[in-house]
């Protein structure tokens, strides 16, 4: 699953980037699902929910805050976190 922050620097400057990212991922992993964050402090909840539903990988795309939240959301599980930097720096 991919959790992404639509307000992260790179996504905000290129609104089509999230769609291109998901299209590329779906060519390789057709069953990939995506969920945008809904505001501050939501990435962890979203990632944790997906892990509880059986996700075997969490991909997070956003800035350092989004990455940190997602990591906290899956902490203590055996599920790996793939980071796709998409912040402003």
Secondary structure, DSSP 8 states (H G I E B T S, - for coil): -EEE-TTSHHHHH-TTHHHHHHHHHHHH-TT--EEE--STT-HHHHHHHHHHTT-SEEEEEE-HHHHHHHHHHHTTSS-EEEEEE-S--
